[in-house]
Structure formats: C-alpha cells, structure tokens
C-alpha cells in the first residue's frame, strides 16, 4: 500500500529527469525536413504522346501531385490557334484541357505549357512541357526555331513576343488572316514552332497587344524576314561500329531540321498618321501645338475672326512634331479668345497628301491679382494712396552653368522669348584672380538644334577659377524687353580626375556611330562620334565611372539609328555592344580593339566583372558562415553527448 501511494511521485520524477536530459543534449533548435524542390512528375496522358486519329473533346495529364492552374491559362500556347479559349480544370491530380470547338481534321496540334505547370505546395515548375497529337492518320513533325530581340537594344521582350507562321504569302496576310501556326518566346527571346506541315511560309514576330493574332500597324511591334521559310527534316544515318557478334549492324542517327535558327529584330514601325495631339494657349502671346508626327514645313495658322499680317513667329521642336507660336502683334494678343484655323499635310487612304484644316478656339484669361496699395499718414491729414513707379521690365537669362565646370564643358544660356537683337560684345569672361579684369577671347555660338539657346566653348585650364558676365540690356526680345545683367563664377576640375577611352576599329564597311552610354537600363547617350573607315576614335575627359559602349551600323549615314520599315521591306539598322562594362579610373586610359564584322547572332551579354567578383565574394562569405554555423550546431546534436550531460565533446 505504501509503494502504491508513492507511485505517482516516481512517475513525475522520471518525466522530469527525461526532460532535463533531453534539454541538455539538444541545445539547438530542431530543424525541419528538406524543402520540396522536385517539380511535378507526369505519369500518364490521354491520348498518348503523338497519338493519331484523335477525336475526343479533351486531353488529360495525370501527375504525381496536386497542381496550381493559375499560370496555365496565361502561358498555354496551342498551335494551330483555336478560335475559342479552352477550359482548363483539374480533377484530383489530373489536369484536363477541354476544347470548346471542333478541332480541324488531319491536323497535328502542338500544346506548349512553357513553365506554367507547378505543384500546389512549393510551386516548383515543370519546365518546357510540350505535348502533341494528330487528328488524322499522319503526324507532322517539322519545326522552325530562333530568337527575337529588340532591334535598338538587343534585349528580349519581357512579356514575350508572338511568332506567327502564314501559308498565305500575301503581304496583307499578317494584317487580316489568322496564322496557321503560332508560338511565344521565353524570357530569353527563344522560340520554337513545331509540328508544322510541309509547305512554304512567311514568318513574323509581333507584340500582340490585343490578342487577335494579327499585326496592328503603328500600335504593335513587328519583326519580319527577308526570305520565305521552307521547313525540312533529313535523317542522317550513322552505323554503330561498337556492336559486334551480331549478323546485322545496328544503325543509329539523328534528324537534322532546317532552316537554321532565325534571329529576328522587332521594332515599332513609324506609320505616318498625322493628327493634333494637344493645343494650349500658355500666355497671351504664346501658343503651343503638339502633333503625333513631324509636320516639317507644311504648318500654318490663320485667324478667323480678325485681320492681321505678320502677327506670328513659329519655333519648331527638334523633331518638328511640336510648335511654339509667338503672337507678335499686341492688337491680336489682347483678345481673350481667338479662333484659329490650323493647316497641315495629311495622307488619304491611298497615301496621297492633302491639306487638313482644323478649327480650334485658343482661350486665355489673365490670373486674378489683388493690387497692393500702400499709404502713409502725414500728420493729421487724411490717408492717401501712393503708387510706386513701375520698374522697367527686363527678362532673366535661363542657364544651368555648374559651379564646377568640366574641362570639355560648355557655357549655355537661353532667352525665354524670341530674340530681336543680341550684342555679343557685351558678354565678358575673365580669370577671377585677374584684378585687371582682362577679357578672355570667347566665341558665342547660336544652337542650331534649340531655339533661343546660345553656347560658349573654351579651352579651359585645369583647376582654374573663371567669371562670366552678361551686361544689362545685351539682348532685346521681339517684344522690346531687354535682358537683365547676369554673372556667374565657377572653377574647373583637375585634369587627373578624368579618364579616356580609345577604340581601334577594323573591318569598317559603312558609316558608323560609336556611343558611350550610362551603365543603366535606359542606356542614356553621354557621348557619340561618327566615323567611316578603320582607325582609332578617342573619348577624352570622361568621369571615373562605369560605361557601356554601343555602335550603330549607320547604313544611310544620317548619324542616328533608324528603325527600318515593314512596308518598304527595310530591316532596322544593326547595333552592337562591347560585351563588358568598362570601368574608367581617374588619370587612366582604356584601349580596346573592335572588329566590326557584323555578328549574325546579334549577341548582347554585357558582363560587369567587378560586380561578378563582388557577388562571388558574397557567395563565399555566405558559404563560410553556413559551414561555421553547421559546425557549431553539430556540437549540440543529441547523439554527440560525449562525457558531459550538456553534450560537449572533448577534442
């Protein structure tokens, strides 16, 4: 009886001892099992792969685990394309694609899932799953493959491009006819259209924004080939010489598909369709017109309700698709509302030019301003209003002269309104340290690409302070208003701050443009130079930064990249890049040899070696820490208790 009464205390003591021993031997946190990283496994299909005479209304794929179907409807590509989207559903571990229309007779269908098949738990993708079957007695197995990239920067389309293959060889087919076969590019721009029947085709890549499988000119990007596509397959037999001891030799081989992969470049084609995008009257004497196309010299404006002559002055934007109109006649500008007729060239449906006339109302109202009145009390006299005389109006120069001038920098300044007269002798520049203020020889140039803009270039001395002065009334605008006085002091950098970049070009067969770009996704052009023959091109006074470098194969010699034209069957001009990021250091010169033989693959794999080294070092450091943590944790495993209750082992 006494032992029976003490039994609960023995049980409690035993449990406490087990807890203490377990906690001493397992000081670390318990680790979970390994993360599932295996994609779904396809176990069975109905029908079988490459089945013939298929006549059902659905196909089934059975996997070893449950799936998520969210991405399938987005990425699934069925070729030839269907009129109606199929219904996608699951039943247990089986994926069902149910067709909502009758399939074409005696046609081989290809189904490309891309990377949309993922498991339900960890979303591990089953990559590049393809399936095919035939609704007739024959199975088509020809294919066309390649890569599609942007012609301007050689980058693939992030959202994927649509490849369309047409047996209708008319030029208008891509605009009006659904294609015979389709495919989509992956994240690298690669594509393959398979299960194609024998024939002759046109191949296009389009950025199908409205999902109609056709090219919408001027709204979507397009890439095209200069040749027809005739897919073929040839079996090349190879005897296995390793087989011996048998009467017949084993014959192996491989199938070679042609043509070779295509490398296509898409562009947004510039289609002329003129219209007014916006009009605004910014002030009483300034109106702004914006067009979607360049209007060249075909633009004019007529007043409808008023008679006036020589009442306007036009300033065209750099691309001639925007216009500033200055109203120079004060009798016209005083009207709040002006009805105007805009006249510009348009093209009719046959491509013939005609004059388009648009009537618009340009309205402007002065902002309400409360007049400030000042009064003074003199003795006991009544308060009187006293108005100060208005100052003589003058305009202020617009300028962004920096405090630190680059050694190849320019002084730039802009008049806010059109200039009537400008006395450039009233501009002075001198050394700040020169107490006698001896003027330095300068040459003022008017900028031909930007209205009312002027610049001064000078052979600056390193680490020197300069002063720049514009006297009052040096300039008078078309409204008779003179300029205010302006002065700015600045200093130049030391020469050792800069680096230089030199290229030795070979195999130059046409006009070329080489550009130094910012090392970012936008690739802003910092410098560029043109050349027409083998030799060296030097860029001096570059800041110590990272740069990309690009060349344009300027076939028409106009000094810029041109997108070509599908209408005129002109491919976009080629571009190429230095395949590494160039890092310049101060007081350093980089030299590179560059063979400009055109690259048929349009490669762009720009490596940043410094960034790669940084990531490699980070990975090594991460690995070192993980190994150190693993060694520390191994000292506290339950099985390594050693001689002490705490689980430490003597070494």
C-alpha positions in Angstrom: 0.0 0.0 0.0 2.9 2.3 0.8 4.6 1.7 -2.6 1.3 2.1 -4.4 0.8 5.5 -2.8 4.2 6.7 -3.8 3.9 5.6 -7.5 2.7 8.9 -8.9 5.7 10.7 -7.4 8.1 8.2 -9.1 6.4 8.8 -12.4 6.7 12.6 -12.1 10.3 12.4 -11.1 11.1 10.1 -14.1 9.4 12.6 -16.5 11.4 15.5 -15.0 14.6 13.6 -15.4 13.9 12.8 -19.1 13.1 16.5 -19.8 16.3 17.7 -18.2 18.5 15.1 -20.0 16.8 16.0 -23.4 17.2 19.7 -22.9 20.9 19.3 -22.1 21.6 17.0 -25.1 19.7 19.1 -27.6 20.6 22.7 -27.1 19.9 23.9 -30.7 16.5 24.5 -32.3 15.1 21.4 -34.0 15.5 21.5 -37.8 12.7 20.7 -40.2 12.9 18.4 -43.2 14.4 19.4 -46.5 12.3 21.7 -48.7 10.5 20.1 -51.6 12.3 21.2 -54.7 11.1 18.4 -57.1 8.7 19.5 -59.9 5.6 17.6 -60.6 6.1 14.3 -62.5 3.9 13.4 -65.5 2.6 9.9 -65.0 0.1 9.4 -67.8 -1.6 11.2 -70.7 -4.8 10.6 -72.6 -4.3 10.4 -75.5 -0.8 9.1 -75.7 2.0 11.4 -76.9 2.0 11.7 -80.7 -1.4 9.9 -80.9 -3.1 9.6 -84.3 -6.7 10.0 -85.3 -7.6 11.8 -82.1 -11.4 12.6 -82.0 -12.1 13.5 -78.4 -13.1 16.9 -76.9 -10.5 16.9 -74.1 -7.0 15.8 -73.2 -5.8 14.7 -69.8 -2.5 14.8 -67.9 -2.1 12.9 -64.7 0.7 13.9 -62.3 2.1 12.5 -59.0 0.9 15.5 -57.0 -1.7 18.3 -57.0 -1.2 21.3 -59.3 -1.9 25.0 -59.3 -3.6 26.1 -62.5 -3.3 30.0 -62.2 -0.4 30.3 -64.7 -1.6 27.7 -67.2 -4.3 29.9 -68.8 -1.8 32.8 -69.1 1.1 30.8 -70.7 -0.6 28.0 -72.6 0.0 28.1 -76.3 -1.9 25.8 -78.7 -0.9 25.7 -82.3 -2.6 25.9 -84.8 -4.5 28.5 -82.8 -8.1 27.9 -81.7 -11.0 30.2 -82.2 -12.2 29.8 -78.6 -10.1 29.5 -75.4 -10.2 26.0 -74.0 -11.5 25.3 -70.5 -8.7 24.4 -68.0 -9.7 22.4 -64.9 -8.3 19.7 -62.5 -9.8 16.6 -61.1 -7.7 15.3 -58.2 -4.1 15.1 -59.7 -5.3 15.2 -63.3 -5.2 18.3 -65.4 -7.9 18.5 -68.0 -7.9 20.7 -71.1 -11.4 20.8 -72.6 -11.9 22.1 -76.1 -14.8 24.5 -76.8 -14.8 23.9 -80.5 -14.3 21.1 -83.1 -10.7 20.5 -84.0 -9.6 20.7 -87.6 -9.4 17.4 -89.5 -6.0 15.8 -90.3 -4.0 18.5 -88.4 -1.2 18.0 -85.9 -1.7 20.1 -82.8 1.1 21.2 -80.5 0.5 22.2 -76.9 3.2 24.2 -75.2 2.8 24.7 -71.4 6.1 26.8 -71.0 6.8 26.8 -67.2 3.1 27.0 -66.1 2.9 23.5 -64.6 3.7 24.0 -60.9 2.9 21.9 -57.8 0.4 23.1 -55.2 2.7 23.4 -52.2 6.1 24.8 -53.2 5.2 25.9 -56.8 8.1 24.0 -58.3 7.8 24.4 -62.1 7.9 21.6 -64.6 9.8 23.4 -67.3 9.1 23.4 -71.0 6.4 20.7 -71.1 5.2 20.1 -74.7 2.6 17.7 -76.0 1.3 16.9 -79.5 -1.2 14.7 -81.2 -2.8 14.4 -84.7 -6.5 14.4 -85.7 -5.6 12.4 -88.8 -3.6 9.4 -89.8 -0.3 11.4 -90.3 1.9 13.2 -87.8 3.6 16.5 -88.8 7.0 16.9 -87.2 8.7 19.8 -89.0 9.8 22.8 -86.9 11.1 26.4 -87.1 13.2 27.9 -84.3 15.1 31.1 -83.5 15.3 34.1 -81.2 13.5 37.5 -81.3 15.1 40.6 -79.7 14.6 44.4 -79.7 16.4 45.9 -82.7 17.5 49.0 -80.8 19.0 47.5 -77.6 19.2 43.7 -78.4 17.0 42.8 -75.4 14.2 40.2 -75.5 10.6 41.3 -74.9 9.9 40.8 -71.2 6.3 39.9 -71.8 7.1 37.6 -74.7 6.6 38.0 -78.4 4.1 36.1 -80.6 5.5 34.2 -83.6 3.0 33.7 -86.4 3.6 31.4 -89.4 1.5 32.1 -92.5 1.0 29.8 -95.5 -0.8 32.7 -97.2 2.1 34.5 -98.7 0.3 37.8 -99.5 1.8 40.9 -97.8 -1.5 41.7 -96.2 -2.0 38.3 -94.5 -0.3 39.3 -91.3 -2.8 42.2 -91.0 -6.0 40.3 -91.9 -5.6 36.5 -91.7 -5.3 34.3 -88.6 -2.0 32.4 -88.8 -1.5 28.7 -89.5 0.9 28.2 -86.6 1.9 30.2 -83.5 4.4 30.2 -80.7 5.6 32.5 -77.9 9.1 33.4 -76.9 10.5 32.7 -73.5 12.3 35.1 -71.2 15.4 34.9 -73.4 13.5 35.6 -76.6 13.9 32.0 -77.8 11.1 30.3 -79.7 10.2 27.0 -81.5 7.2 26.4 -83.7 6.9 22.6 -84.1 4.6 20.0 -85.6 4.5 22.0 -88.9 3.2 20.5 -92.1 5.3 20.7 -95.3 4.9 23.9 -97.2 6.2 27.5 -97.8 5.6 30.1 -95.1 6.1 33.7 -94.1 7.3 34.1 -90.5 6.6 37.2 -88.4 7.0 38.2 -84.7 4.5 40.6 -83.3 3.8 42.2 -79.9 0.2 41.1 -79.9 -1.3 43.7 -77.5 -5.0 42.9 -78.3 -4.6 39.1 -78.6 -6.1 39.0 -82.1 -3.1 37.1 -83.6 -2.7 39.8 -86.2 -0.4 42.8 -86.7 -1.9 46.2 -85.9 0.2 48.7 -87.8 1.5 51.6 -85.8 0.3 50.2 -82.4 2.3 46.9 -82.2 5.9 46.0 -82.8 6.9 43.7 -85.6 9.8 41.6 -86.9 10.0 40.1 -90.3 12.3 38.0 -92.5 13.6 38.9 -95.9 13.1 35.3 -97.1 10.4 32.6 -97.2 10.5 29.8 -94.8 10.5 26.2 -96.1 10.9 23.8 -93.1 12.5 20.4 -93.8 13.9 17.4 -91.9 16.6 15.0 -93.0 17.6 11.8 -91.2 21.4 11.2 -91.1 22.2 7.6 -90.6 25.2 6.6 -88.5 26.4 2.9 -88.2 27.3 1.8 -84.7 30.8 0.3 -85.1 30.8 -0.8 -81.4 28.3 -3.5 -82.0 29.9 -6.9 -82.7 28.9 -10.5 -82.6 25.6 -10.0 -84.5 24.6 -10.7 -88.1 23.2 -7.2 -88.7 24.8 -3.9 -87.8 22.8 -1.5 -85.6 22.1 1.7 -87.5 21.7 4.9 -85.4 21.5 8.5 -86.5 19.9 11.9 -85.9 17.4 14.1 -87.7 18.6 17.5 -88.9 15.9 20.2 -89.1 16.2 23.1 -91.4 16.4 26.0 -91.9 18.9 27.1 -89.3 17.6 29.2 -86.4 16.4 32.7 -87.3 17.5 35.8 -85.4 14.8 38.4 -85.7 14.7 42.0 -84.5 11.4 43.7 -83.7 10.7 47.5 -83.9 7.7 49.8 -83.6 7.2 50.9 -87.2 6.8 54.6 -87.8 3.5 54.9 -89.6 2.5 58.3 -90.8 -0.9 59.2 -89.5 -1.0 62.9 -88.7 -3.3 64.5 -86.1 -3.2 67.2 -83.4 -2.4 65.7 -80.0 -2.8 68.9 -77.9 -3.2 72.7 -78.2 -2.8 75.2 -75.4 -2.5 79.0 -75.1 0.2 79.3 -72.4 0.1 83.1 -72.2 -1.4 86.0 -74.1 1.4 85.9 -76.6 2.4 82.2 -76.7 0.5 79.1 -78.1 1.7 75.5 -78.1 0.7 72.9 -80.7 1.7 69.2 -80.5 1.4 66.7 -83.3 1.9 62.9 -83.3 4.1 63.2 -86.5 6.6 65.7 -87.8 4.9 68.4 -89.7 8.1 69.7 -91.4 7.4 73.0 -93.2 3.7 72.3 -94.0 2.2 74.0 -91.0 0.3 77.4 -91.0 -2.2 79.2 -88.8 -4.9 81.6 -89.9 -7.0 83.9 -87.8 -10.8 83.5 -88.5 -12.4 86.5 -86.7 -9.6 89.1 -87.0 -7.5 90.6 -89.8 -3.8 90.8 -89.2 -0.5 90.4 -91.0 2.9 89.4 -89.7 1.3 88.6 -86.3 3.1 85.4 -85.5 6.5 83.7 -85.2 7.0 79.9 -85.2 9.5 77.9 -83.3 9.7 74.2 -84.2 10.8 71.5 -81.7 13.8 69.4 -82.5 11.7 66.6 -84.1 9.4 69.1 -85.7 6.3 67.5 -84.0 5.8 70.4 -81.6 5.5 74.1 -82.3 5.6 77.3 -80.2 3.7 80.1 -81.9 4.5 83.6 -80.6 1.9 86.2 -81.2 4.0 89.3 -82.0 1.1 91.7 -82.7 -0.2 93.1 -79.4 -3.6 94.0 -81.0 -4.1 90.3 -81.5 -2.7 89.0 -78.2 -5.1 91.3 -76.2 -8.1 89.2 -77.2 -9.0 86.5 -74.6 -10.5 84.2 -77.3 -9.0 83.6 -80.7 -10.5 81.3 -83.3 -7.7 79.8 -85.5 -7.5 77.5 -88.5 -4.6 75.0 -88.4 -3.4 73.9 -91.8 -1.1 70.9 -92.2 -0.4 68.0 -94.6 -2.3 64.7 -94.2 -2.3 61.5 -96.2 -5.5 60.0 -97.6 -6.3 56.2 -97.8 -4.3 55.9 -101.0 -1.3 57.6 -99.4 -1.7 60.8 -101.3 -1.1 64.1 -99.5 -3.8 66.7 -99.0 -4.2 69.8 -96.7 -6.1 69.2 -93.5 -7.8 72.2 -91.9 -8.8 72.1 -88.2 -10.6 75.0 -86.5 -9.8 75.5 -82.8 -10.5 78.0 -80.1 -7.5 79.3 -78.2 -8.6 81.0 -75.0 -6.6 82.8 -72.3 -7.7 84.7 -69.2 -5.3 86.8 -67.0 -4.9 85.4 -63.5 -6.6 87.5 -60.8 -4.2 89.5 -58.9 -5.0 91.8 -55.9 -3.4 95.2 -56.3 -1.4 96.1 -53.3 -1.8 99.7 -52.1 0.5 101.5 -49.7 -0.5 104.5 -47.7 1.3 106.9 -45.5 -0.2 109.1 -42.8 1.3 112.6 -42.7 0.4 114.4 -39.5 -3.4 114.8 -39.2 -4.0 114.7 -43.0 -6.3 112.1 -44.5 -4.7 108.8 -45.7 -3.6 109.0 -49.3 -2.8 106.2 -51.8 0.7 106.4 -53.2 1.7 104.2 -56.1 5.3 103.4 -56.7 6.5 103.8 -60.3 6.6 100.5 -62.2 10.1 99.3 -62.8 11.3 98.9 -66.4 10.6 95.2 -67.3 13.6 93.0 -68.1 13.9 89.3 -68.7 16.1 86.9 -66.9 18.5 84.6 -68.7 17.9 80.8 -68.2 21.1 79.0 -67.6 22.5 75.9 -65.7 26.2 76.8 -65.6 27.6 74.5 -62.9 29.8 75.6 -60.0 32.4 73.0 -61.2 32.9 73.1 -65.0 34.1 70.0 -66.8 37.2 70.6 -68.9 35.2 69.9 -72.1 32.1 71.6 -70.8 30.1 74.4 -72.4 28.5 77.6 -71.0 24.8 77.5 -72.1 22.2 80.2 -71.7 18.7 80.6 -73.1 16.4 83.6 -73.7 12.8 82.8 -72.5 11.4 84.6 -75.6 12.5 85.1 -79.2 15.4 87.4 -79.7 15.3 90.5 -81.9 18.9 91.7 -81.3 21.8 90.4 -79.3 25.1 92.4 -78.8 27.5 89.6 -78.0 30.3 92.1 -77.3 28.6 92.8 -74.0 29.5 89.2 -72.9 32.7 89.0 -70.9 34.7 86.2 -69.4 37.9 86.6 -67.4 40.1 84.9 -64.8 38.7 85.5 -61.3 42.2 86.0 -60.0 42.9 88.7 -62.6 42.4 92.0 -60.7 42.7 94.0 -64.0 39.7 92.1 -65.5 41.3 91.4 -68.8 38.6 89.9 -71.0 39.4 86.4 -72.4 38.7 85.7 -76.1 35.3 84.0 -76.4 33.1 83.0 -79.3 29.3 82.9 -78.8 27.5 80.3 -80.9 23.8 80.1 -81.5 22.5 76.5 -81.0 21.0 75.3 -84.3 19.0 72.5 -82.6 17.4 74.6 -79.9 15.7 78.0 -80.4 16.9 81.0 -78.3 19.8 78.9 -77.0 23.5 80.1 -77.1 26.7 78.4 -76.0 30.4 79.3 -75.4 33.1 76.7 -75.7 36.6 77.4 -74.3 39.9 75.6 -73.8 39.6 75.6 -70.0 42.7 75.4 -67.9 42.5 72.8 -65.1 41.9 73.9 -61.5 41.2 77.5 -62.5 38.5 79.9 -61.4 36.6 81.9 -64.1 33.9 84.7 -64.0 31.3 85.0 -66.7 29.3 88.3 -67.1 26.5 89.4 -69.4 25.8 93.2 -69.2 22.4 94.6 -68.7 20.4 95.1 -72.0 22.8 93.0 -74.0 19.8 91.4 -75.6 16.4 92.6 -76.7 13.5 90.3 -77.4 10.7 90.7 -80.1 8.5 92.5 -77.5 11.1 95.2 -76.9 12.1 93.8 -73.5 15.8 93.9 -72.6 17.8 91.3 -70.6 18.9 91.7 -67.0 22.6 91.7 -66.0 23.9 88.2 -65.2 27.1 87.0 -63.6 28.4 83.6 -62.6 31.7 82.3 -61.1 32.9 78.8 -61.5 36.0 76.7 -61.3 37.3 73.8 -63.4 38.3 70.3 -62.3 41.8 69.0 -62.1 43.0 67.1 -65.2 43.9 64.0 -63.3 40.2 63.5 -62.4 39.4 62.2 -65.8 39.9 59.1 -67.8 39.9 58.5 -71.5 38.6 55.7 -73.8 40.1 54.8 -77.1 38.8 52.3 -79.7 40.8 50.8 -82.6 38.1 49.8 -85.2 38.7 47.4 -88.0 36.6 46.0 -90.9 34.5 49.2 -91.2 32.4 48.9 -94.4 29.9 51.7 -93.9 29.3 54.8 -91.9 29.3 54.0 -88.2 28.3 55.8 -84.9 30.0 54.8 -81.6 28.2 55.9 -78.4 29.4 56.0 -74.8 26.3 55.1 -72.6 25.4 55.3 -69.0 25.6 52.0 -67.2 21.9 51.6 -66.6 18.9 50.0 -68.2 18.0 53.3 -70.0 21.5 53.5 -71.6 21.4 57.2 -71.9 23.9 58.5 -74.5 26.7 60.6 -73.0 29.0 61.0 -76.0 29.0 59.9 -79.6 31.2 60.2 -82.6 30.8 59.2 -86.3 33.5 57.5 -88.5 33.6 55.9 -91.9 36.9 53.9 -92.0 39.2 51.8 -90.0 41.2 53.6 -87.3 41.0 55.0 -83.8 38.3 57.0 -82.0 39.2 58.8 -78.8 36.8 59.9 -76.0 38.6 62.3 -73.5 37.6 63.8 -70.2 35.3 61.0 -69.1 34.4 60.9 -65.4 35.7 57.9 -63.5 32.6 55.8 -63.8 31.2 52.6 -65.4 30.1 52.8 -69.0 28.5 50.7 -71.8 29.6 51.2 -75.4 27.5 50.7 -78.5 27.9 51.1 -82.2 25.3 51.8 -84.8 25.8 50.5 -88.4 24.6 53.7 -89.9 23.7 52.5 -93.4 22.2 55.7 -94.6 24.9 57.9 -92.9 22.4 60.2 -91.1 24.2 60.0 -87.8 21.4 58.1 -85.9 19.7 54.8 -85.6 16.8 54.1 -88.0 14.1 51.5 -87.3 13.5 50.4 -90.9 10.1 49.7 -92.4 8.0 46.6 -92.9 6.0 48.4 -95.6 9.2 49.1 -97.6 10.8 45.8 -96.6 13.8 47.6 -95.0 15.3 45.9 -91.9 16.3 48.1 -88.9 19.9 49.2 -88.8 22.2 47.0 -86.9 23.7 47.7 -83.5 26.4 46.0 -81.4 27.9 46.4 -77.9 31.2 45.9 -76.2 30.4 42.8 -74.2 31.6 44.1 -70.9 31.0 47.1 -68.7 34.0 49.4 -68.9 35.1 50.9 -65.6 37.3 54.0 -66.0 39.5 55.3 -63.2 40.9 58.8 -62.8 44.1 59.5 -64.7 43.7 56.3 -66.7 43.3 55.5 -70.4 41.5 52.4 -71.6 42.2 51.0 -75.1 40.1 48.4 -76.9 40.3 46.8 -80.4 37.0 46.1 -82.0 36.3 44.1 -85.1 33.1 45.4 -86.6 32.3 42.4 -88.8 28.5 42.0 -88.3 27.5 39.4 -85.7 24.8 37.1 -87.2 23.6 36.2 -83.7 23.2 39.8 -82.5 24.8 38.9 -79.2 24.4 41.0 -76.1 25.9 39.5 -73.0 27.5 42.5 -71.2 29.5 41.4 -68.2 30.3 43.6 -65.2 33.4 41.8 -64.0 33.6 43.9 -60.9 30.0 43.1 -60.0 30.6 39.4 -60.7 33.6 39.4 -58.4 31.6 41.1 -55.6 28.8 38.5 -55.9 31.4 35.7 -55.9 32.9 37.1 -52.7 29.5 37.4 -51.1 28.6 33.8 -52.0 31.9 32.6 -50.5 31.3 34.6 -47.3 27.8 33.2 -47.1 29.1 29.7 -47.6 31.7 30.2 -44.9 29.1 31.4 -42.4 26.8 28.5 -43.2 29.7 26.0 -42.7 30.7 27.6 -39.4 27.1 27.6 -38.2 26.8 23.9 -39.2 30.0 23.1 -37.2 28.7 24.9 -34.2 25.3 23.1 -34.4 26.9 19.7 -34.8 28.4 20.1 -31.3 24.9 20.1 -29.8 23.4 17.1 -31.6 21.7 14.6 -29.2 24.0 11.7 -30.3 27.2 13.7 -29.5 26.8 13.9 -25.8 30.4 13.0 -25.0 31.2 12.6 -21.4 29.1 15.5 -20.1 25.4 16.0 -19.7 25.5 19.1 -21.8 26.6 17.2 -24.9 30.1 18.7 -25.4 32.8 16.6 -26.8 36.4 16.7 -26.0 38.7 17.2 -29.0 
